[in-house]
Amino acid sequence: MTNSVLDSTVFGEMRELMGDALGEFITTYLDNTPLLINKIESGLTAKDAKTVYHSAHQLKGGSGSIGANRLAAISLEIEKIGRAESVEGVAPLLSQLKAEYTRVETELKLLL
């Protein structure tokens, strides 16, 4: 496991906590994350800061719990912008978010 993609300590703790249910947790994360990214993108297009905020907040939590710290950090930056009732500056972060999710997705699929 590459530390730059998934934090091995956090992921190890999740593995210990979840046990046999870890695969289901990963699958749920992989199913939900693209939906949240799409909501952020839709919120950006509609200039709907509330949708951007809520979707980024959910993505931050899920990503942090699975050890995808960089993805969680980018989500936090987007969340902060949305919380400030803005979408200004979300577009470049969204590009980074999508690229990082691709890396996380690849890594997690190897673990299933």
C-alpha positions as CSV (number, residue, x, y, z in Angstrom):
1,M,0.0,0.0,0.0
2,T,1.5,3.3,-1.1
3,N,1.4,5.8,1.8
4,S,0.7,8.7,-0.6
5,V,-2.6,7.1,-1.7
6,L,-3.8,5.4,1.5
7,D,-2.5,5.9,5.0
8,S,-1.5,2.4,6.0
9,T,-2.1,3.1,9.7
10,V,-5.6,4.4,9.2
11,F,-6.4,1.7,6.7
12,G,-5.0,-0.9,9.1
13,E,-7.2,0.4,11.9
14,M,-10.2,0.2,9.7
15,R,-9.3,-3.3,8.6
16,E,-9.1,-4.3,12.3
17,L,-12.3,-2.6,13.2
18,M,-14.3,-3.8,10.2
19,G,-13.0,-7.4,10.0
20,D,-14.9,-9.4,7.4
21,A,-17.1,-6.4,6.6
22,L,-14.2,-4.4,5.2
23,G,-14.8,-5.5,1.6
24,E,-18.4,-4.3,1.8
25,F,-17.3,-1.0,3.3
26,I,-14.8,-0.5,0.4
27,T,-17.5,-1.4,-2.1
28,T,-19.9,1.1,-0.6
29,Y,-17.2,3.8,-0.6
30,L,-16.4,3.1,-4.2
31,D,-20.1,3.2,-5.1
32,N,-20.8,6.4,-3.2
33,T,-17.7,8.5,-4.0
34,P,-18.4,9.1,-7.7
35,L,-22.0,10.2,-6.7
36,L,-20.6,12.7,-4.3
37,I,-18.1,14.0,-6.8
38,N,-20.9,14.4,-9.4
39,K,-22.9,16.3,-6.8
40,I,-20.0,18.7,-6.2
41,E,-19.7,19.1,-9.9
42,S,-23.4,19.8,-10.3
43,G,-23.3,22.2,-7.4
44,L,-20.4,24.0,-9.0
45,T,-22.3,24.3,-12.3
46,A,-25.4,25.5,-10.6
47,K,-23.4,27.8,-8.3
48,D,-25.1,26.0,-5.4
49,A,-22.6,26.4,-2.5
50,K,-24.8,24.4,-0.1
51,T,-24.7,21.3,-2.3
52,V,-20.9,21.7,-2.8
53,Y,-20.5,22.0,1.0
54,H,-22.6,19.0,2.0
55,S,-21.2,16.7,-0.7
56,A,-17.6,17.7,0.1
57,H,-18.2,17.2,3.8
58,Q,-19.5,13.7,3.2
59,L,-16.6,12.9,0.9
60,K,-14.1,14.2,3.4
61,G,-15.5,12.0,6.2
62,G,-15.6,8.8,4.1
63,S,-12.2,9.4,2.6
64,G,-10.6,10.1,6.0
65,S,-12.1,7.0,7.5
66,I,-10.6,4.8,4.8
67,G,-7.2,6.5,5.0
68,A,-7.4,8.5,1.7
69,N,-5.9,11.5,3.4
70,R,-5.1,13.5,0.3
71,L,-8.6,13.0,-1.0
72,A,-10.0,14.1,2.4
73,A,-7.8,17.2,2.4
74,I,-8.9,18.3,-1.0
75,S,-12.5,17.6,0.0
76,L,-11.9,19.8,3.1
77,E,-10.7,22.7,0.9
78,I,-13.8,22.4,-1.2
79,E,-16.0,22.1,1.9
80,K,-14.5,25.3,3.3
81,I,-15.4,27.2,0.1
82,G,-18.9,25.9,0.1
83,R,-19.3,26.7,3.8
84,A,-18.4,30.3,3.0
85,E,-21.3,30.3,0.6
86,S,-19.1,30.4,-2.5
87,V,-18.1,28.1,-5.3
88,E,-15.2,30.4,-6.4
89,G,-12.0,28.3,-6.7
90,V,-13.8,24.9,-6.6
91,A,-13.1,24.1,-10.3
92,P,-9.3,23.5,-10.0
93,L,-9.8,21.6,-6.7
94,L,-12.4,19.4,-8.4
95,S,-9.9,18.5,-11.0
96,Q,-7.4,17.5,-8.3
97,L,-10.2,15.6,-6.5
98,K,-11.1,13.6,-9.5
99,A,-7.4,12.7,-10.2
100,E,-6.8,11.7,-6.6
101,Y,-10.0,9.6,-6.5
102,T,-8.8,7.7,-9.5
103,R,-5.6,6.8,-7.6
104,V,-7.6,5.8,-4.5
105,E,-10.0,3.8,-6.5
106,T,-7.2,1.8,-8.2
107,E,-5.6,1.1,-4.8
108,L,-8.8,0.0,-3.1
109,K,-9.8,-2.3,-6.0
110,L,-6.5,-4.1,-5.5
111,L,-7.5,-4.7,-1.9
112,L,-10.9,-6.2,-2.7
